[in-house]
Amino acid sequence: MTITAEKTVRELALEIPNATRVFEKLGIDYCCGGGKSLEEACTAAHLSTDHVLDALAGAAQPTVQAQHDWPSELLADLVDHITQTHHKYTREEIARLQPLLDKVCSVHGKNHAELLGIRETFRGLSQELTMHMMKEEMMLFPYIVRMEEAVLQKEPVLPPPFGSVQNPVRMMMGEHDSAGEALRSMREASHGYAAPDDGCFSYRTLYQALGAFEADLHQHIHLENNILFPRAVEMEESH
């Protein structure tokens, strides 16, 4: 495996098991912005390309922890992982963070007006994600699983109700872009989720949780945009 600055962020995220952790730490967009070359991404993030290449080389070293090889595992298993891990986490955190935001806004909103904007952005993001995940779980994901079952059993693939799998995939990726914009907006408004000196424990807990929510959603979108969706489209085209 050769790690070069000419490769796209998406290619490196797929080739190097721990690359997404490096990108997350350095603030490189690997989910919605995965089509950029590493060099372009480093320039956009004001990072030294050599420094990032060194970090990726370290991440490429084998670790004891077993890694899922999602690019080659069953799509049904990947769908189950996304649903049971990321969708579950997103729903639980939305339910936890909305009242926490209300609490922090009621105490600190007067002195920190940015909190009110963050709450409004998170509210909109929560509504979008709730509908988004429902559409995936009720329509797109079941079709992908059925399509894979037919292919594995060498049976005819039934035509999807939405014309082509590319149609909902395009819609889901557009909604991912919207979610990415909301995440960037909240990160900027919170100055990188750095709680102010007068921030109480709840304030700091909120920012820590929003940072974790962002990191999980980045990984969630990466698995769909860069692995699940391209593989589903390729499977449909080849059958």
ZANULUM-632942 format. One record per residue (C-alpha): residue number from 1; residue in one letter; chain; x, y, z. Coordinates in nm, 4 decimals. Layout:
N
+-----+---+---+----------+----------+----------+
|   k | r | c |        u |        v |        w |
+-----+---+---+----------+----------+----------+
| NUM | a | A |        X |        Y |        Z |
...
+-----+---+---+----------+----------+----------+
END
This chain:
239
+-----+---+---+----------+----------+----------+
|   k | r | c |        u |        v |        w |
+-----+---+---+----------+----------+----------+
|   1 | m | A |   0.0000 |   0.0000 |   0.0000 |
|   2 | t | A |   0.1392 |   0.3354 |  -0.1053 |
|   3 | i | A |   0.0357 |   0.6467 |   0.0865 |
|   4 | t | A |   0.0613 |   0.9554 |  -0.1327 |
|   5 | a | A |  -0.0807 |   1.3072 |  -0.1254 |
|   6 | e | A |  -0.2284 |   1.2503 |  -0.4720 |
|   7 | k | A |  -0.4710 |   0.9860 |  -0.3448 |
|   8 | t | A |  -0.8159 |   1.1042 |  -0.2441 |
|   9 | v | A |  -0.9136 |   1.1267 |   0.1201 |
|  10 | r | A |  -1.1794 |   0.8617 |   0.0486 |
|  11 | e | A |  -0.9210 |   0.6176 |  -0.0952 |
|  12 | l | A |  -0.6958 |   0.6584 |   0.2085 |
|  13 | a | A |  -0.9910 |   0.6205 |   0.4479 |
|  14 | l | A |  -1.0735 |   0.2877 |   0.2815 |
|  15 | e | A |  -0.7160 |   0.1588 |   0.2577 |
|  16 | i | A |  -0.5928 |   0.2495 |   0.6077 |
|  17 | p | A |  -0.7995 |   0.1078 |   0.8971 |
|  18 | n | A |  -0.7254 |   0.3938 |   1.1395 |
|  19 | a | A |  -0.7114 |   0.6750 |   0.8843 |
|  20 | t | A |  -1.0506 |   0.8121 |   0.9844 |
|  21 | r | A |  -0.9229 |   0.8663 |   1.3394 |
|  22 | v | A |  -0.6327 |   1.0694 |   1.2020 |
|  23 | f | A |  -0.8644 |   1.2736 |   0.9797 |
|  24 | e | A |  -1.1052 |   1.3316 |   1.2699 |
|  25 | k | A |  -0.8264 |   1.4508 |   1.4981 |
|  26 | l | A |  -0.6831 |   1.6865 |   1.2367 |
|  27 | g | A |  -1.0165 |   1.8208 |   1.1133 |
|  28 | i | A |  -0.9999 |   1.6738 |   0.7617 |
|  29 | d | A |  -1.3418 |   1.6059 |   0.6054 |
|  30 | y | A |  -1.3372 |   1.2403 |   0.4993 |
|  31 | c | A |  -1.7109 |   1.1796 |   0.4617 |
|  32 | c | A |  -1.8697 |   1.4527 |   0.2475 |
|  33 | g | A |  -1.5359 |   1.5909 |   0.1242 |
|  34 | g | A |  -1.3776 |   1.2532 |   0.0555 |
|  35 | g | A |  -1.3371 |   1.3179 |  -0.3165 |
|  36 | k | A |  -1.0556 |   1.5717 |  -0.2672 |
|  37 | s | A |  -0.6942 |   1.4669 |  -0.2937 |
|  38 | l | A |  -0.5099 |   1.4557 |   0.0387 |
|  39 | e | A |  -0.3007 |   1.7516 |  -0.0757 |
|  40 | e | A |  -0.6146 |   1.9588 |  -0.1478 |
|  41 | a | A |  -0.7672 |   1.8588 |   0.1866 |
|  42 | c | A |  -0.4496 |   1.9566 |   0.3735 |
|  43 | t | A |  -0.4409 |   2.2943 |   0.1996 |
|  44 | a | A |  -0.8069 |   2.3553 |   0.2891 |
|  45 | a | A |  -0.7402 |   2.2635 |   0.6538 |
|  46 | h | A |  -0.4124 |   2.4634 |   0.6685 |
|  47 | l | A |  -0.2133 |   2.1515 |   0.7532 |
|  48 | s | A |   0.1323 |   2.0320 |   0.6528 |
|  49 | t | A |   0.0905 |   1.7525 |   0.3990 |
|  50 | d | A |   0.4096 |   1.5843 |   0.5246 |
|  51 | h | A |   0.2782 |   1.5897 |   0.8824 |
|  52 | v | A |  -0.0483 |   1.4261 |   0.7750 |
|  53 | l | A |   0.1344 |   1.1662 |   0.5628 |
|  54 | d | A |   0.3480 |   1.0756 |   0.8671 |
|  55 | a | A |   0.0363 |   1.0410 |   1.0826 |
|  56 | l | A |  -0.1268 |   0.8167 |   0.8207 |
|  57 | a | A |   0.1862 |   0.6029 |   0.7976 |
|  58 | g | A |   0.1630 |   0.5497 |   1.1741 |
|  59 | a | A |  -0.2058 |   0.4629 |   1.1458 |
|  60 | a | A |  -0.1249 |   0.2046 |   0.8774 |
|  61 | q | A |   0.0793 |  -0.0024 |   1.1237 |
|  62 | p | A |  -0.1049 |  -0.3213 |   1.2260 |
|  63 | t | A |  -0.2740 |  -0.3158 |   1.5663 |
|  64 | v | A |  -0.3905 |  -0.5912 |   1.7949 |
|  65 | q | A |  -0.7506 |  -0.4716 |   1.7723 |
|  66 | a | A |  -0.9488 |  -0.6555 |   1.5060 |
|  67 | q | A |  -1.0836 |  -0.4324 |   1.2325 |
|  68 | h | A |  -1.3912 |  -0.4855 |   1.0202 |
|  69 | d | A |  -1.3061 |  -0.5000 |   0.6515 |
|  70 | w | A |  -1.6296 |  -0.3346 |   0.5437 |
|  71 | p | A |  -1.5312 |  -0.2945 |   0.1758 |
|  72 | s | A |  -1.5374 |  -0.6740 |   0.1415 |
|  73 | e | A |  -1.7875 |  -0.7926 |   0.4040 |
|  74 | l | A |  -2.1553 |  -0.8592 |   0.3323 |
|  75 | l | A |  -2.3630 |  -0.5485 |   0.2678 |
|  76 | a | A |  -2.6274 |  -0.6951 |   0.5004 |
|  77 | d | A |  -2.3724 |  -0.6981 |   0.7836 |
|  78 | l | A |  -2.2697 |  -0.3408 |   0.7099 |
|  79 | v | A |  -2.6345 |  -0.2301 |   0.7027 |
|  80 | d | A |  -2.6909 |  -0.4034 |   1.0368 |
|  81 | h | A |  -2.3809 |  -0.2344 |   1.1833 |
|  82 | i | A |  -2.4899 |   0.1111 |   1.0655 |
|  83 | t | A |  -2.8414 |   0.0607 |   1.1982 |
|  84 | q | A |  -2.7544 |  -0.0989 |   1.5323 |
|  85 | t | A |  -2.4495 |   0.1167 |   1.6046 |
|  86 | h | A |  -2.4763 |   0.4578 |   1.4394 |
|  87 | h | A |  -2.8525 |   0.4986 |   1.3964 |
|  88 | k | A |  -2.9103 |   0.3777 |   1.7532 |
|  89 | y | A |  -2.6446 |   0.6140 |   1.8912 |
|  90 | t | A |  -2.7805 |   0.9094 |   1.6911 |
|  91 | r | A |  -3.1343 |   0.8591 |   1.8206 |
|  92 | e | A |  -3.0193 |   0.8175 |   2.1807 |
|  93 | e | A |  -2.7981 |   1.1265 |   2.1684 |
|  94 | i | A |  -3.0675 |   1.3417 |   2.0059 |
|  95 | a | A |  -3.2997 |   1.2495 |   2.2937 |
|  96 | r | A |  -3.0267 |   1.3330 |   2.5484 |
|  97 | l | A |  -2.8811 |   1.6461 |   2.3911 |
|  98 | q | A |  -3.1965 |   1.8430 |   2.3173 |
|  99 | p | A |  -3.2981 |   1.8831 |   2.6854 |
| 100 | l | A |  -2.9332 |   1.9416 |   2.7807 |
| 101 | l | A |  -2.9131 |   2.2216 |   2.5247 |
| 102 | d | A |  -3.2321 |   2.3722 |   2.6675 |
| 103 | k | A |  -3.0857 |   2.3585 |   3.0181 |
| 104 | v | A |  -2.7538 |   2.5201 |   2.9212 |
| 105 | c | A |  -2.9287 |   2.7848 |   2.7099 |
| 106 | s | A |  -3.1570 |   2.8790 |   3.0002 |
| 107 | v | A |  -2.8552 |   2.9420 |   3.2257 |
| 108 | h | A |  -2.5887 |   3.0717 |   2.9859 |
| 109 | g | A |  -2.7805 |   3.1860 |   2.6773 |
| 110 | k | A |  -2.7918 |   3.5486 |   2.7935 |
| 111 | n | A |  -2.4117 |   3.5788 |   2.8127 |
| 112 | h | A |  -2.3334 |   3.3343 |   2.5309 |
| 113 | a | A |  -2.5778 |   3.4044 |   2.2477 |
| 114 | e | A |  -2.4017 |   3.1513 |   2.0229 |
| 115 | l | A |  -2.5670 |   2.8764 |   2.2299 |
| 116 | l | A |  -2.9082 |   2.9789 |   2.0985 |
| 117 | g | A |  -2.7866 |   2.9440 |   1.7407 |
| 118 | i | A |  -2.6291 |   2.6062 |   1.8161 |
| 119 | r | A |  -2.9566 |   2.4877 |   1.9695 |
| 120 | e | A |  -3.1512 |   2.5983 |   1.6626 |
| 121 | t | A |  -2.9048 |   2.4288 |   1.4263 |
| 122 | f | A |  -2.9067 |   2.1084 |   1.6312 |
| 123 | r | A |  -3.2860 |   2.1076 |   1.6384 |
| 124 | g | A |  -3.3019 |   2.1295 |   1.2590 |
| 125 | l | A |  -3.0282 |   1.8672 |   1.2211 |
| 126 | s | A |  -3.2115 |   1.6331 |   1.4589 |
| 127 | q | A |  -3.5344 |   1.6581 |   1.2613 |
| 128 | e | A |  -3.3514 |   1.5964 |   0.9319 |
| 129 | l | A |  -3.1568 |   1.2994 |   1.0692 |
| 130 | t | A |  -3.4673 |   1.1412 |   1.2208 |
| 131 | m | A |  -3.6467 |   1.1472 |   0.8845 |
| 132 | h | A |  -3.3285 |   1.0511 |   0.6994 |
| 133 | m | A |  -3.2674 |   0.7394 |   0.9078 |
| 134 | m | A |  -3.6325 |   0.6382 |   0.8793 |
| 135 | k | A |  -3.6143 |   0.6555 |   0.4969 |
| 136 | e | A |  -3.2971 |   0.4477 |   0.4956 |
| 137 | e | A |  -3.4363 |   0.1835 |   0.7299 |
| 138 | m | A |  -3.7780 |   0.1559 |   0.5620 |
| 139 | m | A |  -3.6810 |   0.1768 |   0.1945 |
| 140 | l | A |  -3.3166 |   0.1881 |   0.0909 |
| 141 | f | A |  -3.1523 |  -0.0528 |   0.3352 |
| 142 | p | A |  -3.4104 |  -0.3350 |   0.2969 |
| 143 | y | A |  -3.3777 |  -0.3136 |  -0.0819 |
| 144 | i | A |  -2.9966 |  -0.3324 |  -0.0670 |
| 145 | v | A |  -3.0190 |  -0.6413 |   0.1569 |
| 146 | r | A |  -3.2753 |  -0.8079 |  -0.0752 |
| 147 | m | A |  -3.0659 |  -0.7267 |  -0.3804 |
| 148 | e | A |  -2.7569 |  -0.8817 |  -0.2245 |
| 149 | e | A |  -2.9527 |  -1.1948 |  -0.1241 |
| 150 | a | A |  -3.0756 |  -1.2361 |  -0.4832 |
| 151 | v | A |  -2.7246 |  -1.1926 |  -0.6227 |
| 152 | l | A |  -2.5741 |  -1.4440 |  -0.3786 |
| 153 | q | A |  -2.8481 |  -1.6978 |  -0.4563 |
| 154 | k | A |  -2.8109 |  -1.6301 |  -0.8308 |
| 155 | e | A |  -3.1730 |  -1.5270 |  -0.8569 |
| 156 | p | A |  -3.3164 |  -1.2353 |  -1.0598 |
| 157 | v | A |  -3.2919 |  -0.9010 |  -0.8822 |
| 158 | l | A |  -3.6391 |  -0.7516 |  -0.8437 |
| 159 | p | A |  -3.6624 |  -0.3954 |  -0.9768 |
| 160 | p | A |  -3.6636 |  -0.1373 |  -0.6976 |
| 161 | p | A |  -3.9765 |   0.0727 |  -0.6359 |
| 162 | f | A |  -3.7639 |   0.3862 |  -0.6808 |
| 163 | g | A |  -3.6435 |   0.3090 |  -1.0364 |
| 164 | s | A |  -3.2758 |   0.2637 |  -0.9517 |
| 165 | v | A |  -3.0814 |   0.2412 |  -0.6282 |
| 166 | q | A |  -2.8920 |   0.5463 |  -0.7522 |
| 167 | n | A |  -3.1992 |   0.7663 |  -0.6958 |
| 168 | p | A |  -3.2311 |   0.7275 |  -0.3165 |
| 169 | v | A |  -2.8512 |   0.7131 |  -0.2858 |
| 170 | r | A |  -2.8272 |   1.0533 |  -0.4531 |
| 171 | m | A |  -3.0934 |   1.1887 |  -0.2179 |
| 172 | m | A |  -2.9260 |   1.0432 |   0.0930 |
| 173 | m | A |  -2.5865 |   1.1843 |  -0.0058 |
| 174 | g | A |  -2.7435 |   1.5273 |  -0.0567 |
| 175 | e | A |  -2.8884 |   1.5048 |   0.2932 |
| 176 | h | A |  -2.5470 |   1.3991 |   0.4245 |
| 177 | d | A |  -2.4019 |   1.7179 |   0.2750 |
| 178 | s | A |  -2.6670 |   1.9188 |   0.4579 |
| 179 | a | A |  -2.5821 |   1.7421 |   0.7853 |
| 180 | g | A |  -2.2131 |   1.8128 |   0.7272 |
| 181 | e | A |  -2.2890 |   2.1845 |   0.6885 |
| 182 | a | A |  -2.4838 |   2.1834 |   1.0168 |
| 183 | l | A |  -2.1931 |   2.0138 |   1.1955 |
| 184 | r | A |  -1.9458 |   2.2697 |   1.0596 |
| 185 | s | A |  -2.1757 |   2.5546 |   1.1639 |
| 186 | m | A |  -2.2000 |   2.4278 |   1.5230 |
| 187 | r | A |  -1.8253 |   2.3662 |   1.5468 |
| 188 | e | A |  -1.7487 |   2.7188 |   1.4270 |
| 189 | a | A |  -2.0059 |   2.8800 |   1.6573 |
| 190 | s | A |  -1.8644 |   2.6929 |   1.9574 |
| 191 | h | A |  -1.4993 |   2.7670 |   1.8658 |
| 192 | g | A |  -1.4241 |   2.3976 |   1.8301 |
| 193 | y | A |  -1.6443 |   2.3006 |   2.1264 |
| 194 | a | A |  -1.4240 |   2.4914 |   2.3702 |
| 195 | a | A |  -1.6369 |   2.5773 |   2.6734 |
| 196 | p | A |  -1.5777 |   2.9297 |   2.8129 |
| 197 | d | A |  -1.4197 |   2.9879 |   3.1533 |
| 198 | d | A |  -1.7579 |   3.0600 |   3.3098 |
| 199 | g | A |  -1.9075 |   2.7399 |   3.1647 |
| 200 | c | A |  -2.0624 |   2.5090 |   3.4248 |
| 201 | f | A |  -2.0306 |   2.1306 |   3.4293 |
| 202 | s | A |  -2.3423 |   2.0927 |   3.2124 |
| 203 | y | A |  -2.1975 |   2.3388 |   2.9592 |
| 204 | r | A |  -1.8751 |   2.1363 |   2.9336 |
| 205 | t | A |  -2.0696 |   1.8093 |   2.9208 |
| 206 | l | A |  -2.2789 |   1.9489 |   2.6360 |
| 207 | y | A |  -1.9792 |   2.0520 |   2.4266 |
| 208 | q | A |  -1.8023 |   1.7223 |   2.4889 |
| 209 | a | A |  -2.1166 |   1.5342 |   2.3825 |
| 210 | l | A |  -2.1665 |   1.7481 |   2.0701 |
| 211 | g | A |  -1.8045 |   1.6795 |   1.9707 |
| 212 | a | A |  -1.8609 |   1.3056 |   2.0142 |
| 213 | f | A |  -2.1883 |   1.3305 |   1.8185 |
| 214 | e | A |  -2.0017 |   1.5003 |   1.5338 |
| 215 | a | A |  -1.7279 |   1.2343 |   1.5289 |
| 216 | d | A |  -1.9808 |   0.9493 |   1.5215 |
| 217 | l | A |  -2.1836 |   1.1128 |   1.2437 |
| 218 | h | A |  -1.8667 |   1.1597 |   1.0377 |
| 219 | q | A |  -1.7910 |   0.7870 |   1.0697 |
| 220 | h | A |  -2.1570 |   0.7038 |   0.9998 |
| 221 | i | A |  -2.1598 |   0.9104 |   0.6787 |
| 222 | h | A |  -1.8215 |   0.7702 |   0.5730 |
| 223 | l | A |  -1.9527 |   0.4121 |   0.5919 |
| 224 | e | A |  -2.2531 |   0.5028 |   0.3771 |
| 225 | n | A |  -2.1036 |   0.7490 |   0.1255 |
| 226 | n | A |  -1.7717 |   0.5730 |   0.0712 |
| 227 | i | A |  -1.8563 |   0.2041 |   0.1161 |
| 228 | l | A |  -2.2246 |   0.1016 |   0.1328 |
| 229 | f | A |  -2.3650 |   0.3251 |  -0.1411 |
| 230 | p | A |  -2.0884 |   0.2753 |  -0.4022 |
| 231 | r | A |  -2.0991 |  -0.1027 |  -0.3489 |
| 232 | a | A |  -2.4800 |  -0.1093 |  -0.3820 |
| 233 | v | A |  -2.4675 |   0.0972 |  -0.7027 |
| 234 | e | A |  -2.1932 |  -0.1262 |  -0.8449 |
| 235 | m | A |  -2.3910 |  -0.4408 |  -0.7556 |
| 236 | e | A |  -2.7018 |  -0.3076 |  -0.9283 |
| 237 | e | A |  -2.5078 |  -0.2086 |  -1.2407 |
| 238 | s | A |  -2.3379 |  -0.5473 |  -1.2681 |
| 239 | h | A |  -2.6644 |  -0.7423 |  -1.2337 |
+-----+---+---+----------+----------+----------+
END
